[in-house]
Amino acid sequence: MLSRKFGFDTMQDERVTASAGAAGPAAGLDAALAAYGAQPATVRPLGAGLINQTWEVTGSPRGHFVLQRLHPVFRAEVNEDIDAVTGHLAARGEVTPRLLRTTAGTLWVQAGEAIWRALTWVDGVGLDRIEHAGQAAEAGAALARFHRAVGDLEHVFRSVRPGVHDTARHLANLRQALVTHRHHPRFAAVEPLARRILVAAEELAALPDVEERIVHGDPKLNNILFTRDRTRAICLIDLDTLSRMPLPLELGDALRSWCNPAGEDRERSWFSLELFAAGVAGYARGAAGWITAAEWRGIVGATETIYVELAARFCADALNESYFGWNPQAFPTRSEHNQVRAESQLQAARSLAGQRAEAEAVVQAAFGA
């Protein structure tokens, strides 16, 4: 599928051998392979994802595929949702990874202490950040294709994560982290950033009240697979976050990711109006006649909201150190990595706030003409 997308936090690139009784993230790997009838096989960790741990499997009786060990935050039933949605996408002619069945015919297997699943291989590459406006336009077009394709799907989601974009809840969690972790060794470094995030939250505009639609739930840039020449978006991947939510929040989450050229791992970042215009235009072309005026009018406010919300989440985890993965090769501690991520999101939010009128004009030109 790609060499950098599917999420092994330490960004290893060597071949691995694991036993079912081994400790650590590879525990259960052999048992999972056996459940899929995929032994012998060559297994290689993939990517730098923040949540699930993922391997590329080659040379097995099941061929070339992706094997994932789910983070405990996801229930096993999320795979039923993925199967329903990807089946619908495939029926509409969209490229999408599909779940493989175990030799027992199940969509997942419990091996070691975790839930494991296998997915078909879709060849392509993931991007850490947008390199030019054409990629932003492609990302927008891919997301529009996804939304339209699942727009008529009738499905009751088995795995529901309430309050994913409950901004008030995330802000409350940040406030609580400041109380709970006053003795954290990095509290003095994190607390001023937390206060600035809370001030930015007070300035957010109210979002429109619109119906919920089926969405990807985490349409950040590296959840979009591109062709190997990096020119065309193929499909969306990492589908554990499928759900129903107001469309502006989905679009805001996408655009906050696509329009931050610095990426999430640098303190100094900004909002690119050029990339925003390209991403919005790509989406508008694909969603014309489908998206409502109330939905597109909420895009700018939702983008700023998601920046601040994610800043709050990263900042809280700089103290809690319990949710997001981190890169120990680049940062001494999980706390420091999450603090940099939080600062990046806040910087981009402030940059967007300074260009709000121009961003609103971009949206109006794309959808309102």
C-alpha positions as CSV (number, residue, x, y, z in Angstrom):
1,M,0.0,0.0,0.0
2,L,2.9,2.3,0.8
3,S,6.0,2.5,2.9
4,R,5.1,5.4,5.2
5,K,1.4,5.3,5.8
6,F,0.1,2.5,7.8
7,G,1.1,3.2,11.4
8,F,4.1,1.8,13.1
9,D,5.0,4.6,15.5
10,T,8.8,4.1,15.6
11,M,9.1,4.3,11.8
12,Q,11.0,1.0,11.7
13,D,11.8,-0.3,8.2
14,E,13.5,-3.7,9.0
15,R,12.0,-7.1,8.6
16,V,10.7,-8.5,11.9
17,T,10.2,-11.9,13.4
18,A,7.7,-12.2,16.3
19,S,6.4,-15.0,18.4
20,A,2.8,-15.1,19.7
21,G,4.1,-14.9,23.2
22,A,6.5,-12.0,22.7
23,A,6.1,-8.8,24.6
24,G,5.5,-5.5,22.9
25,P,3.6,-4.4,19.9
26,A,4.4,-7.5,17.8
27,A,2.9,-9.8,20.4
28,G,0.4,-12.1,18.6
29,L,1.8,-11.4,15.2
30,D,2.5,-15.1,14.4
31,A,-0.9,-16.2,15.6
32,A,-2.6,-13.5,13.5
33,L,-0.7,-14.6,10.4
34,A,-1.7,-18.2,11.1
35,A,-5.4,-17.2,11.4
36,Y,-5.2,-15.8,7.9
37,G,-3.4,-18.8,6.5
38,A,-0.5,-16.5,5.7
39,Q,2.5,-18.5,6.8
40,P,5.3,-18.5,5.9
41,A,5.6,-14.8,5.1
42,T,7.9,-11.8,5.1
43,V,6.6,-9.1,7.5
44,R,7.7,-5.5,7.6
45,P,6.5,-2.7,9.8
46,L,4.8,0.2,7.9
47,G,4.5,3.8,8.4
48,A,4.3,6.4,11.3
49,G,0.6,6.2,12.3
50,L,-0.4,7.6,15.7
51,I,-2.9,4.8,16.7
52,N,-2.8,1.4,15.0
53,Q,0.3,-0.7,14.5
54,T,0.7,-2.0,11.0
55,W,2.7,-4.4,8.9
56,E,3.2,-5.2,5.2
57,V,3.0,-8.9,4.5
58,T,4.5,-10.4,1.4
59,G,5.4,-13.8,0.1
60,S,2.5,-15.5,1.9
61,P,-0.1,-18.0,0.6
62,R,-2.6,-15.1,0.9
63,G,-0.4,-12.8,-1.3
64,H,0.5,-9.2,-0.6
65,F,-1.6,-7.5,2.1
66,V,-1.7,-5.3,5.2
67,L,-1.9,-6.6,8.7
68,Q,-3.0,-4.3,11.5
69,R,-3.1,-4.6,15.3
70,L,-5.9,-2.3,16.5
71,H,-5.4,0.2,19.3
72,P,-7.6,-0.7,22.2
73,V,-9.6,2.5,21.7
74,F,-11.3,0.7,18.8
75,R,-13.9,-2.0,19.3
76,A,-13.6,-5.2,17.2
77,E,-17.1,-4.3,15.7
78,V,-15.5,-1.4,13.9
79,N,-14.5,-3.9,11.3
80,E,-18.2,-4.6,10.5
81,D,-18.6,-0.9,9.7
82,I,-15.5,-0.9,7.5
83,D,-16.8,-3.9,5.6
84,A,-20.2,-2.4,5.0
85,V,-18.8,1.0,3.8
86,T,-16.0,-0.4,1.7
87,G,-18.4,-2.9,0.1
88,H,-20.6,0.1,-0.8
89,L,-17.7,2.0,-2.2
90,A,-16.5,-0.9,-4.3
91,A,-20.1,-1.4,-5.6
92,R,-20.0,2.3,-6.7
93,G,-16.7,1.7,-8.6
94,E,-14.5,3.4,-6.1
95,V,-11.0,2.1,-5.2
96,T,-10.9,1.1,-1.6
97,P,-9.0,-1.4,0.7
98,R,-11.2,-4.3,1.7
99,L,-11.0,-6.6,4.7
100,L,-9.8,-10.1,4.2
101,R,-11.5,-13.0,5.9
102,T,-9.7,-15.4,8.2
103,T,-9.6,-19.0,7.4
104,A,-12.6,-19.3,9.7
105,G,-14.5,-16.7,7.7
106,T,-14.3,-13.9,10.3
107,L,-13.4,-10.2,9.7
108,W,-10.9,-10.1,12.5
109,V,-9.1,-12.3,15.0
110,Q,-8.0,-11.9,18.6
111,A,-4.4,-12.9,18.9
112,G,-2.3,-12.1,21.9
113,E,-4.1,-9.4,23.8
114,A,-5.3,-7.5,20.7
115,I,-7.6,-7.5,17.8
116,W,-6.0,-8.0,14.4
117,R,-7.3,-7.6,10.9
118,A,-6.0,-7.9,7.3
119,L,-6.7,-5.6,4.4
120,T,-6.1,-5.8,0.7
121,W,-3.1,-4.0,-0.7
122,V,-3.7,-0.8,-2.7
123,D,-0.5,0.4,-4.3
124,G,0.4,4.0,-3.7
125,V,2.1,6.4,-1.4
126,G,1.1,8.6,1.5
127,L,2.1,12.2,1.9
128,D,3.3,13.9,5.1
129,R,2.4,17.3,3.7
130,I,1.0,18.9,0.6
131,E,3.8,19.8,-1.9
132,H,1.8,21.9,-4.3
133,A,-1.8,23.1,-5.0
134,G,-2.5,20.3,-7.4
135,Q,-2.3,17.7,-4.6
136,A,-4.7,19.7,-2.5
137,A,-7.2,19.8,-5.4
138,E,-6.8,16.0,-5.8
139,A,-7.3,15.5,-2.1
140,G,-10.5,17.5,-2.3
141,A,-11.7,15.6,-5.3
142,A,-11.1,12.2,-3.6
143,L,-13.0,13.3,-0.4
144,A,-15.9,14.4,-2.6
145,R,-16.0,11.1,-4.4
146,F,-16.0,9.3,-1.1
147,H,-18.8,11.4,0.4
148,R,-21.0,11.1,-2.7
149,A,-20.4,7.4,-3.0
150,V,-21.6,6.7,0.6
151,G,-24.3,9.3,0.5
152,D,-27.0,6.8,-0.1
153,L,-25.7,4.1,2.2
154,E,-28.1,2.9,4.9
155,H,-26.0,1.5,7.7
156,V,-26.3,1.5,11.5
157,F,-22.8,1.8,12.8
158,R,-21.7,-0.8,15.3
159,S,-18.8,1.1,16.6
160,V,-19.6,4.6,17.7
161,R,-17.2,7.0,19.4
162,P,-19.4,9.7,20.8
163,G,-18.2,13.3,21.0
164,V,-15.3,12.9,18.5
165,H,-15.6,16.6,17.6
166,D,-17.2,17.7,20.9
167,T,-15.0,20.7,21.2
168,A,-16.4,21.7,24.6
169,R,-15.5,18.2,25.9
170,H,-11.9,18.4,24.5
171,L,-11.5,21.8,26.1
172,A,-12.8,20.4,29.4
173,N,-10.3,17.6,29.2
174,L,-7.5,20.1,28.7
175,R,-8.6,22.0,31.8
176,Q,-8.8,18.8,33.8
177,A,-5.3,17.8,32.7
178,L,-4.0,21.1,34.1
179,V,-5.6,20.2,37.4
180,T,-4.7,16.5,37.5
181,H,-1.1,16.9,36.4
182,R,0.1,19.9,38.2
183,H,3.2,17.9,39.3
184,H,4.0,16.6,35.9
185,P,7.7,17.3,35.2
186,R,6.9,19.4,32.1
187,F,3.8,21.2,33.6
188,A,5.6,24.6,33.6
189,A,6.4,24.2,29.8
190,V,2.9,23.0,28.8
191,E,0.6,25.2,31.0
192,P,1.2,28.5,29.1
193,L,0.4,26.8,25.8
194,A,-2.8,25.4,27.3
195,R,-3.9,28.8,28.4
196,R,-3.3,30.2,24.9
197,I,-5.4,27.4,23.4
198,L,-8.2,28.1,25.8
199,V,-8.2,31.8,24.9
200,A,-8.3,30.9,21.2
201,A,-11.3,28.7,21.9
202,E,-13.3,31.6,23.3
203,E,-13.0,33.4,20.0
204,L,-14.4,30.6,17.8
205,A,-17.6,31.3,15.9
206,A,-20.7,29.1,16.3
207,L,-21.1,26.4,13.6
208,P,-24.2,25.8,11.5
209,D,-26.8,23.3,12.6
210,V,-26.9,20.8,9.8
211,E,-27.8,17.1,9.3
212,E,-25.3,14.4,9.9
213,R,-23.8,12.5,7.0
214,I,-21.7,9.4,6.7
215,V,-18.1,10.6,6.8
216,H,-14.6,9.2,7.0
217,G,-14.0,10.8,10.3
218,D,-10.3,11.5,10.0
219,P,-9.6,12.8,6.5
220,K,-6.1,14.2,7.2
221,L,-3.6,14.2,4.4
222,N,-1.8,10.9,5.3
223,N,-5.2,9.1,5.3
224,I,-5.4,9.7,1.5
225,L,-3.5,7.4,-0.8
226,F,-1.8,8.9,-3.8
227,T,-0.3,7.4,-7.0
228,R,3.4,6.8,-6.8
229,D,4.1,9.8,-8.9
230,R,2.2,11.8,-6.2
231,T,-0.1,13.5,-8.7
232,R,-3.4,11.7,-8.3
233,A,-5.4,10.8,-5.1
234,I,-6.5,7.2,-5.3
235,C,-8.7,6.6,-2.2
236,L,-9.1,7.2,1.5
237,I,-7.6,4.7,3.9
238,D,-7.5,4.1,7.7
239,L,-11.3,3.7,8.1
240,D,-11.7,3.1,11.8
241,T,-13.2,6.5,12.3
242,L,-16.2,6.0,9.9
243,S,-19.3,7.6,11.4
244,R,-22.0,10.2,11.0
245,M,-21.3,13.8,11.8
246,P,-22.0,17.3,10.4
247,L,-20.2,17.7,7.1
248,P,-18.5,21.0,8.0
249,L,-16.6,19.3,10.8
250,E,-15.4,16.6,8.3
251,L,-14.3,19.3,5.8
252,G,-12.7,21.4,8.5
253,D,-10.7,18.4,9.7
254,A,-9.5,17.7,6.2
255,L,-8.6,21.3,5.3
256,R,-6.8,22.0,8.6
257,S,-4.5,19.1,7.7
258,W,-4.0,19.8,4.0
259,C,-3.4,23.6,4.4
260,N,-0.6,23.4,7.0
261,P,2.5,23.2,4.9
262,A,4.8,22.8,7.9
263,G,3.1,19.6,9.0
264,E,2.2,18.7,12.6
265,D,5.6,18.2,14.0
266,R,7.0,21.7,13.9
267,E,6.1,24.5,16.3
268,R,6.1,27.2,13.6
269,S,3.3,26.5,11.2
270,W,0.8,28.5,9.2
271,F,-2.4,28.3,7.2
272,S,-1.9,28.4,3.4
273,L,-4.7,30.2,1.6
274,E,-3.4,28.9,-1.7
275,L,-3.7,25.3,-0.6
276,F,-7.1,26.0,0.9
277,A,-8.4,27.5,-2.3
278,A,-7.2,24.4,-4.3
279,G,-8.6,21.9,-1.8
280,V,-12.0,23.7,-1.7
281,A,-12.1,23.9,-5.5
282,G,-11.4,20.2,-5.9
283,Y,-14.1,19.3,-3.4
284,A,-16.6,21.8,-4.8
285,R,-16.2,20.3,-8.3
286,G,-16.9,16.8,-7.0
287,A,-19.7,17.8,-4.6
288,A,-21.6,20.2,-6.8
289,G,-25.3,19.7,-6.4
290,W,-24.8,17.5,-3.4
291,I,-23.5,19.7,-0.6
292,T,-25.9,22.2,0.8
293,A,-25.3,25.9,1.2
294,A,-25.5,25.7,5.0
295,E,-22.8,23.0,4.9
296,W,-20.3,24.9,2.7
297,R,-20.9,28.2,4.5
298,G,-19.6,26.4,7.7
299,I,-16.3,25.3,6.2
300,V,-14.1,28.2,7.4
301,G,-15.4,28.3,10.9
302,A,-15.2,24.5,11.2
303,T,-11.6,24.5,10.0
304,E,-10.5,27.0,12.7
305,T,-12.5,25.0,15.2
306,I,-10.8,21.8,14.4
307,Y,-7.3,23.4,14.6
308,V,-8.1,24.6,18.1
309,E,-9.8,21.4,19.1
310,L,-6.8,19.3,18.0
311,A,-4.4,21.7,19.7
312,A,-6.4,21.1,22.9
313,R,-6.2,17.3,22.5
314,F,-2.5,17.3,21.8
315,C,-1.8,19.6,24.7
316,A,-3.9,17.5,27.1
317,D,-1.9,14.5,26.1
318,A,1.3,16.3,26.7
319,L,0.3,15.9,30.3
320,N,-1.8,12.8,30.2
321,E,0.6,10.9,27.9
322,S,-2.0,8.2,27.3
323,Y,-3.4,8.4,23.8
324,F,-1.3,9.7,20.9
325,G,1.7,7.7,19.6
326,W,4.9,9.6,19.3
327,N,8.2,9.4,17.5
328,P,11.1,8.7,19.9
329,Q,13.6,9.1,17.1
330,A,12.7,12.8,16.9
331,F,11.5,13.8,20.4
332,P,12.9,12.9,23.8
333,T,9.5,12.2,25.3
334,R,5.8,11.7,24.3
335,S,5.1,14.9,26.2
336,E,7.4,17.0,24.1
337,H,6.2,15.6,20.9
338,N,2.6,16.3,21.8
339,Q,3.5,19.8,22.9
340,V,5.0,20.6,19.5
341,R,1.9,19.2,17.8
342,A,-0.3,21.4,19.9
343,E,1.7,24.4,19.2
344,S,1.6,23.6,15.4
345,Q,-2.2,23.5,15.5
346,L,-2.6,26.7,17.4
347,Q,-0.2,28.5,15.1
348,A,-2.2,27.4,12.1
349,A,-5.4,28.4,13.8
350,R,-4.1,31.9,14.4
351,S,-2.9,32.1,10.8
352,L,-6.3,31.2,9.5
353,A,-8.0,33.7,11.9
354,G,-5.9,36.4,10.3
355,Q,-7.1,35.4,6.8
356,R,-10.7,34.6,7.6
357,A,-12.2,37.1,5.2
358,E,-10.1,35.9,2.4
359,A,-10.9,32.2,3.2
360,E,-14.7,33.0,3.3
361,A,-14.3,34.6,-0.2
362,V,-12.6,31.5,-1.5
363,V,-15.5,29.3,-0.3
364,Q,-18.1,31.7,-1.7
365,A,-16.4,31.7,-5.1
366,A,-16.2,27.9,-5.2
367,F,-19.7,27.0,-4.1
368,G,-21.8,30.1,-4.5
369,A,-21.2,31.0,-8.1
